[in-house]
Amino acid sequence: MKAATAAKKLGVLLDATPAQFRDGVVSRDELDALQADPPQWLRELRRDGPHPRQVVADRLGVSISGLARAEITEPLTTAQIAALKEEQPEWLRRERSTRAESQRAEARVQVDRSGRAR
C-alpha cells in the first residue's frame, strides 16, 4: 500500500514520518509489524505529534467539521491539544456540545432501528 494509506491506518501525519517510510511502499505484513511493535519514531509521533485532523478531533472531543468551523486547519501537537483543552475556548465548548448532541441523536436512531428489526 502507499505510504499515505499506511500513515492513515497508523494514525500519524505522513509529512512527519521518516523519509524512508514516506518514499516507500508498505506491505500488509510490514503494517502489522509496525502496529504490533512500533519503532521509536512511530511511538514518538503517536505520543507527541504533530497529529492528523482525525486524531486532533478525537483528542479534543469534536468533529473534523468542528475543527474546520474553528479554522483549525494545521496539524497540532499533543502540547497544543492539551493547551486548548485547558483553555476551553468558546468554540471548543460549543463543538463538544454539538458532537455530544449528534451522538445522542445517532444513538436514538440506532435504538429505533433495532426496535423495528424485532
N, C-alpha and C positions, 0 to 999 in steps of 0.2 A: 504494500500500500504506500501511498505517498506520505511523505513526512508530515504534511499538514493534517492528514487524516489521523495519523498516529498521535500527533500532538493533541488533537482534539480529544481522542479517546483517553489520553493520559491526563487531560485536564490542565495542560500547560500552554503557554503562549509560544507559538512556533518561532517567532523572532528572538526569543530569549534562550532557545536551545542552542547547544554547540553546533558549529558549522558542519561537523561530521554527520550529525543527526539530520540537520536541516537539508543538506545536499544529497542525502541518501534515500534509499528505499527501505522500508521496514517490513519484514515478513511477519506473519501471524505468530510464529514461534518467538521471534525477537520481541514483539509487542508483549506476549505473555511473559517472557523473561523480564522485561522492563517493569511490568506490573508486579510480578512476584518478588523480585529482588531489585528495587530501583537503585541505579547508581547514584553517587553523591550529587551530581548536577541536577538530577531529577528530584531528589529529596529536597534540595535547597530551593528549587523553583516552586515546588508544591508548598513549601513552608513560607518562603519569603516573597515570592512573586518575581516579576510582575505577573498578574493573573489575567486570563482572558475574561471577556464580559460575563459569560455564564457563571464563572467562579465568583467574580465580584458580586454579581446579582445574588447568588445563593448565600454568600457570606454576609451580605447586607440585609437579606430577607426581603428583596424586592424583585421585580421582573426586569428583564432586559429592556422592555419598553419603558419602565420606570427610570432606568438609568438614562435612556435617551431623553426622556422628558426633563430630567435634571441636568441635561447636557454633559453627562459623564461619558465621554467617548474614548478616552485613553485608558490603557490598562493601568490598574492600580496595584501597589504593593500591599503586603499584609499590614505594614505600618500605616499606610494611608487609609486602609479599610478600618483599622482599629481607631484611628483618629476620627473618622466620620461617625463610627458607632458611638464614640464618647461625646462628640459634639451634638449629635442628634439634631441636625438641621431640619427645618420645617419640611423640606421636600422628602427627606428620608422617613419622617413620621407619617406623612401623607401616603407615600408609596407603600410602606409596610401595611398601612390600613387598607389600602386598595387591594394589595395582594391577599391579605387575610380574608377580605370580603369575597374576592374571587374564588379562593379555595373553599370557603363555606358554601358558595353557590354551586361549585362543582361537586361538592360532597352531597348536597341536596339532590342534584341531578342523578348522581350515582345511586342514591337510595331510591329515588323514583324509578329508575330503570330496573333495579334489582327487584322492586316490588311488582313491577309489571311482568317481569320474566317468570314469576312464580305462578 
